């Protein structure tokens, strides 16, 4: 049974960690360290504590810098809200401290991969590597590890890996297979396969909608969208995994085969 007070604490912790993920997503691989005080990316003004309250600062400032009135990306509050929600969801599923901590790290790493993939259409190897280790840790926590849980990862990643192989990484990025190995380990075979199907269907649906409306909304400049454009696939894989993990969606739960 979970405690409502601890659930509120989990939301607060998630929002703070989401704020850290935002900073990391803007500084990762840019040569800027994580040290130094936060400042406005436009006017360079150092931000005060009141400008840095997760979610609320952005709302109270109507999404603009207090000093130069430049618009602040909606990514900031969005990632903070998502991280807060994930933290509460993880707490409800795993109220014990160790399982909560490992599972929260898993979901924050997935959130970071999604944000990074949407900005750069690439998944950094350091992130997929971290997720591989974390998902193996979740299998170890459910001791003794089942054989099925171990082969679910490579088996579910195989179709993505083959797509990358025949297209030399054009249809499917190599990082997506690495990401899918972790999701397979995290979810197991039948739930993991459900998540993969949800990812493929939702990805296809969004791809068709983008072709109809011909522009990629989060890439400014309104570039025309064609079959040649790359859609980041990690957000769809993460969406499928999210439905399966938190809402126990499973198309194959009645099949004893899986
Ligand atoms: Zn500013």
Boltz pocket constraint, residues with backbone or C-beta under 6 A from the ligand:
constraints:
  - pocket:
      binder: B
      contacts: [[A, 40], [A, 41], [A, 42], [A, 43], [A, 44], [A, 45], [A, 65], [A, 66], [A, 67], [A, 68], [A, 69], [A, 70]]
      max_distance: 6.0
